Amino acid sequence: MSMPFYVSPEQLMKDRADFARKGIARGRSVAVIQYADGVLFVSENPSQALHKVSEIYDRIAFAAVGRYNEFENLRIAGVRLADMRGYSYDRRDVTGRGLANAYAQTLGTIFSSGGEKPYEVEIFVAEVGDTVEDDQIYRLTYDGQVADEHGFAVMGGAADAVAAYLQERYQPGLSVEDALRLAVAALGHSETTDRQISARDLEVATLDRTRTQERKFRRLASAALITILGDTPSATPTVGPGAPSTEPADPADPVEPVTGEPEPPIAPPD
């Protein structure tokens, strides 16, 4: 009779955690920054249909990294829970803390269960208050741990490099424009180089406490992002074949006429 294969609980949890972390690290980072009038969400997401940042309730938003199908299931569950609680009791009873606790229980149960793989996701749940001191940002990891963040937070991808960049440059009370520029620069920063992210490749949303509507969530369209960040990077190469010449023109060089039709070929001399 063969002996059953044994794995210690410590090794099992370690393997499940490594599995979830590797899946999350393959995604692009999401940054959350508190600014003077609310909370800003910025992510590099070229897709116009699959959102990483979404609205949950009047003052509550949700952001995630990892497997899309898994965090989309969590988002839908959060919307249903918030709607049911607000309808059954009062809209003021729907809080970011309550949703974060519900998500923590779900993620913790799935992670500790041996019957299914852990969720490869990390999520933010943020609630905007009447003042900066009342804003709440909760970060939830794949195993159900909850962290209360202040000022800024980053998850997914090269989160350590992005967080280090923000740590050096973040200041409380930023305007939304300055916070957006800082977040985009941080997302393009890595340990080896800095790159410029096109405005059309960004997904940006805010929880704006100054809005008169009950719903404080607002997405920033590409046109608004281009206005704040400037023009998107040009596709023209700056180095190598096809790059524009930087040498001044020689006055002795002949000037070719500019017409709508190309010049006819000239036969070589005999």
N, C-alpha and C positions, 0 to 999 in steps of 0.2 A: 504494500500500500504506500503510495507516494505521499510525502508531506505537503501540505498546502503552502503556497508561496507567501512569505510574510514580509511586510514592509512596516517599519515603525511609524507611528503617527507623526513624529517630527519630520521624518524624511518625506512622508506623503504630503504634508502641508508645504514643505519647502519646494517640492517638485511642482505642486499646483501654483504656488506663488511665482516661481520662475516662469512657468508657462504663461501666466497672465501678464507678467511684466514684459515679456518679449513681444507679445501681441500688441500691447499698448505702445511700446517704444517705436513700432513700425509706422505709426500714424504721425500726422503733423500736429504741432503744438497748438494749444489754445491758451490765450492770456486773458485774464480778468483784472481790470484796473478800476479802482475807485477814483472818481474825479469829483469836482466841486458839486455837480448837480445830479450825481447818480453813479451808476456802475456801467462800465464799458466792457464788451466782449469782442475780442478780435481773434480771428483764426484764418489761416491760409487754406482756402477751400475753393478750388476752381469750379466746382459743380454749382450750377444754378438751381438744382432740384433737390439735392440731398443736403440738408442743413445740419450743422453741428450745434447751432444755437437756436433755441426756440422759446416760445412763451408757454408758461404753465398756467398762470393765473394773473390777476390784475397787476400785482406788484412783484411777481415771482418769475424768474427765467431759469432756463436749464441749458447747460453746455456740456458736451461730452467728447471724448476721444476713444478710439478703439474700433471694435466691430460695429458697423452701422446697424445691422439687424438687432443686435443685443441692446444697444442704448436707445434705439427707437422703441423697442418694447417697453423699456423703463420710462421713456418720455410719455408714451400713451397711457401707461398705468398711472403716472403722476397726474396727468390731465384729468383722468376719470376720478381719481381720488379727490382732487381739489374741487372738481365740479360737484361731486356728491356731497362733500362736507359743506361747501358753501350753500348748496341748495337745501340741505337738511337742517342746518343750523343758521349760520350767518357768514357773510363774505369775510368778515374780519377774523373769523375762526380759522381761515386758511392761512397758514404761516409757512415761511421757509424752513423753520426749525422742525415743524411737524412733517413736512415732506422729506427733509433730510433724514429724520428718524425712520420713516417708512422705507426709504431707499436703503438705509444701512441694514435694516432687518432683512430685506430681500437679498441684498448682495452677500451678507454674512451667512445666511442659510444656504445659498447656492454654493458658496465657497467651501463650507464645512461639510457639505454633502458629498458622499463618495459615489453617488449614482450618476452624476452629470459633471461635465467639465465646468470650471469656474468661468465667470463672465470676464472677457478681455476688455474691460471698460474702466474708465475713471470719469467722474461727473462732477460738475459744479451745480449747486443750487444757490441762487442769489435772490435776495429780497431787498428792495429799496425802501428806505424809511423816509420820514418827514425831514430828517437832518442826516448829516454825514455819520454822526455817532450811532444812528439807528439802522444803518445799512448792515446787512448780514451776508456773508459769503461762506458757504460750506463746501468743502472738498471731500468727496467720498471715493475711496479706493476700491479695488476689485474684491477685497475681503471684508468690506463693510465698515472699515474704520472711517471716522468722521473727524475732520479738522476744521476749526474755525479760523478763517483767513482774514487778514486785515491789510489794507493798502493795495496789494496786488497778489496774484498767484498764477502759476503756470502748471500745466500738465500735458503729458504726451510728448512724443518726439524727443528733441534735445532740450528737455525741460530745465536741466541744470544750467546750461549755458544761457538760456533765455532769462531764467530767474536771476542769475548773477549779473546780467546786463541791467535788468530793472533795479536790482538792489543798489547799484552804483548811481543811478540817475533818477529814480522815482522821488517825487516830492508831493506831499499832500496838497490838495486844493488846486490841482491842475484843471485847465479848461478841457472840454471834450476834444478840441482840435489838438492841443498839446499831448493829451493822453493817447490819442490815436497815433500821432507821429511817433511817440515813444514806443508804443506797442508794436508797430510795424517794424521799426528799426530793431527792436529786440527779437522779433520772430525771424528776421533775416540774419541775425548774428549767430556765429558758431565759433568754435575754438580756433579754427584755421582761417576763416575768411568771413566777410560781410557781403551780403547780396541784397539787391533792391527788389522788393516784391511788388508786382504790378497791382494796381488798384482793382483791376478786374479779377484778380485771383484771391481777393479777400472777402471774407464774410464778417460783417460788422453789425452789431446791434447794441442798443443801450436800454437801460432802465432809467428813464428820465423823470425825476421827481417834479420838475417844473411843468410837466404836461397837465393840462386842465382835465383831461379825461381820466376815468378810473383806471383804464389800462395804460400802464407806464412803459410798456415794451414798444420799441420802435427799431426797425431795420434801416440801415443807411444804404441807399442805392449807390450804384457805381458812379453815377454822375456826381453825387455829393462827395464821394471818396476822392475822385479825381480833382475836384475843386480844392479839397483840403490838402491832399498829398502832392498835387501837381500832376503833370502829364505822366502817363505810364512809360516805362522804359522803351526806347526805340528798338525795332528789330534790326536796324542797320548795324553791322559789326563795326567795332572800333579798332580792332586789330586783325590783321590777316587779309586774305583775299576778299575783295568786295568792300573794304573799308574806304571811307572817303579820304582823299589825299589832304595832308596838312601842310604841304609845301606851297609857298607862294608861286603864283603863275609868272612865267618868264615873259617880259614884254616882247621878246623876239619871237615867241611861239606864234604860229598862225592861229587865227581865231576861226573856228568852224562855224558856218552859218547855221542858225537855228530855224528850221522850217518844219512843216508838217510831214514832209516826205524825206526819206533818206537820200543822200547825194548819190548820183550814178557812179558806178566804178570807173576808174581811170586806167586806161591801158598802160602798161609799162613801156618805157622807150625802147626802140629797137637797138 
